[in-house]
Every structure is written in C-alpha cells, then in structure tokens.
Amino acid sequence: MPIPISKPYIGEEEKKAVLEVLDSGFLAQGKNTALFEKEFATYIGVPEAVATSSGTSALFVALKALGIGPNDEVITTPFTFVATASTIIQCGALPRFCDIDPRTFNIAPESLERLLKTGKNIKAILIVHLYGLPCPMDDILSLSRQYDIPVVEDCAQAHGALFQGKKVGSFGTLSAFSFYPTKNMTTGEGGMILTAEKDLSEKCRMLINHGSKKKYYHEFLGYNFRMTDLAAAIGRVQLTRLDANNFQRQENARFYTEQLSTHPSVMTPYVPEYATPVFHQYTLKIEKNRDGLSRYLEEKGVGYGIYYPVPLHKQGYIRRLVGDVDCPATDDCSLKVLSIPVHPLLKREELEEIASLITSFIGEEVH
Ligand SMILES: Cc1ncc(COP(=O)(O)O)c(C=O)c1O
C-alpha cells in the first residue's frame, strides 16, 4: 500500500457533527461558526476571531483590514505557498521578498532588517511559520517596534506551535490560519483570522460580509468569505484532536531524526531552543541528488513533497512584477528540500520503512 504524504483524519464525531448541521437546516453561517471562533481563539490565546472560507481569504482580509493597498509594500518570505504573496498583490501592493535562514527555512531577521532600512512604503511584515516551525519572534517583534510596522502571521502550517511556550498566532497584530485538508487540523476548506484588536476584528467581519454590519447596508466594498456551519462543525471536533495529533507528529519527527541525523549529506529539521514545532511537514535538506531520492521514494510507494520547488520571486507573474530578487539561501533550499510523511496516522512499520529506504539510498550515494 502506498504511504501518502498527508492524510486527514475524519472520525465518527466529525460525521455526526456534520449530520446534525444538515438536519438543522442551517447550512450557511450560524451557531457552530460562532462557537468555533470562540473555541479556536481561546485555544490560541487571542480575544477576537473571524472564521473565513479559506486560509487565503483570511490572509487577504487581514491585509485589507490593515489598509494595505496600491503603492504599499509588504515584506514577506519567498519560501512559502503562493497565497502568502498573491494576497499582497490582490490588495494592489507589492511583495518585498526577504531571504530565509537556511537552517530554519523561516525569514532571516538580518535580511528583514536590511529591507526595513531601505524600504520606503513598507506597511506590513508578513511572516510564515513554515512547516510548523515558529519564526524568531523576539527579533521580528523588536524590528517591528523599531520601525513601527505591524506584523501579520501566516500560521497556515502552525496550529498549536509554540514560541517560548506561547502559541503562534498570538504575536502579530493579526494572524491567519488555514484549515485545508492537508493541514494539522481541517474543516475541508476554511480559515481563521485572529487579533487582539476589536476594531480590526470588526473590520474583518465586515470585509467577509460584503462590507456590511447590518444586512443589506453596505459601508465599503466587501466579499463573501464566510465559513459555513458545516465546515465549522468539523473544525470544532478537529480542534479537540489537535494537541494529540500534534504530539504524534512530534513523536514521528523524533523517530526520523534519531534514524537520519547521522548522515552527513542529510540535514534533519533544526529546532531552535525557542521553538516547539508541530511538524506540519518533516523536511530534510538533501545535499546531493534530492531528485534521485524523491524518484526512489516514489518507486517504492512513499509519498513525498517538495515545498517549494520554485520560490515565489521566480514564479511567472510574480517575477514579472518584482523583477530580479536576490535570495540565495531560498534558491539553494528550493533545490534541496524534501518532505516525507509525518502525519499522525502513520504506523510504526511505515516510519521504519521510510527511514530505512532513505538510509539505504543515501548510503549507496555516498559509496
Ligand atoms: C503558508 C500558507 N499560506 C497560506 C495558505 C493558504 O491556505 P488555503 O489553502 O486554506 O487557502 C497555505 C495553504 O494552503 C499555506 O501553506
């Protein structure tokens, strides 16, 4: 049986919760969404939450709520899913790409500082806790204060991850989560915006509701980015499983690291002292013949992922917009990263099989 790179767990409780919503007849937004917002906000430790139709709409609305628009620039990482930058562009603004730390794959504070020094119209810093590993929030927040530029956190891959014991999503002026099926928890499609500021959450709620507070009265241009109660009902159950599933991901990661970290040509995930990651992905850096190893895993029926093969500053329409951008660490990582299955449904034998396939391939490469 092939081993998939990700596998959502949907149990009887999720099915029951969805059936209850179907039976209630209230299929759009209702009490489940309101409860999911409260429960998720409490879990992360932030007072205000607005549920959305996707992580992408959550990011877009968070940026809009900050007033990001034409002629503005937003600093972000090029080593992420396209939505991180496409939402900046959808606002009419320009992404300014900041190189990453090649050990953590997250935005490098030194490169961030360089961009902040030279930028003229920078209105926000959009960071991504990639693969479930928190960014160095101390350095980022201190730069944010120094330059008086707000931070938005893209937490699409980091539900429950901790920076110095505090959940990511509680550091930025706003944060955005995704509940896509491959994520650490899912609602099918869905997202969430969190903020401590009531006025920002009200603005977000209006933005996802056609710019209206009161039905059929529209104060500004808005959208329909609401979460449905069907999705929220799934999310409420998934949230109760999140900590146990994250723990299993951490255990799976520990096993791989024990098995693979002695190979000089393989870099296992680096975990800085400040971080408790949730391993949305377990990502190796393969110094030699990454593509050979991925083909080998595919032949053996092991799913893998390359996140991301083309950094965002090199993607067609984005490159045309931003021109040549110098992010050497990102370029190098995109050629070497390889993510292997780490999801909580993996069996011990599967973990052992994957580790031993990698060990034998790498061993042969070296000799
Ligand atoms: C880092 C990152 N940002 C944004 C998104 C967008 O989320 P969604 O697919 O829910 O729109 C994703 C996931 O797909 C992601 O991984």
The ligand as an SDF file (V2000), in Angstrom:
LIG
                    3D

 16 16  0  0  0  0  0  0  0  0999 V2000
    1.8490   29.0590    4.2040 C   0  0  0  0  0  0  0  0  0  0  0  0
    0.4600   29.0350    3.6330 C   0  0  0  0  0  0  0  0  0  0  0  0
   -0.2190   30.1910    3.5000 N   0  0  0  0  0  0  0  0  0  0  0  0
   -1.4730   30.2100    3.0090 C   0  0  0  0  0  0  0  0  0  0  0  0
   -2.1240   29.0640    2.6390 C   0  0  0  0  0  0  0  0  0  0  0  0
   -3.4880   29.1680    2.0280 C   0  0  0  0  0  0  0  0  0  0  0  0
   -4.4640   28.4640    2.7040 O   0  0  0  0  0  0  0  0  0  0  0  0
   -5.7490   27.8620    1.9230 P   0  0  0  0  0  0  0  0  0  0  0  0
   -5.2840   26.7440    1.0630 O   0  0  0  0  0  0  0  0  0  0  0  0
   -6.6430   27.4210    3.0500 O   0  0  0  0  0  0  0  0  0  0  0  0
   -6.3450   28.9720    1.1540 O   0  0  0  0  0  0  0  0  0  0  0  0
   -1.4660   27.8340    2.7890 C   0  0  0  0  0  0  0  0  0  0  0  0
   -2.0810   26.5300    2.4730 C   0  0  0  0  0  0  0  0  0  0  0  0
   -2.5870   26.1100    1.5610 O   0  0  0  0  0  0  0  0  0  0  0  0
   -0.1410   27.8180    3.2740 C   0  0  0  0  0  0  0  0  0  0  0  0
    0.5320   26.6710    3.4060 O   0  0  0  0  0  0  0  0  0  0  0  0
  1  2  1  0
  2  3  1  0
  2 15  2  0
  3  4  2  0
  4  5  1  0
  5  6  1  0
  5 12  2  0
  6  7  1  0
  7  8  1  0
  8  9  2  0
  8 10  1  0
  8 11  1  0
 12 13  1  0
 12 15  1  0
 13 14  2  0
 15 16  1  0
M  END
$$$$
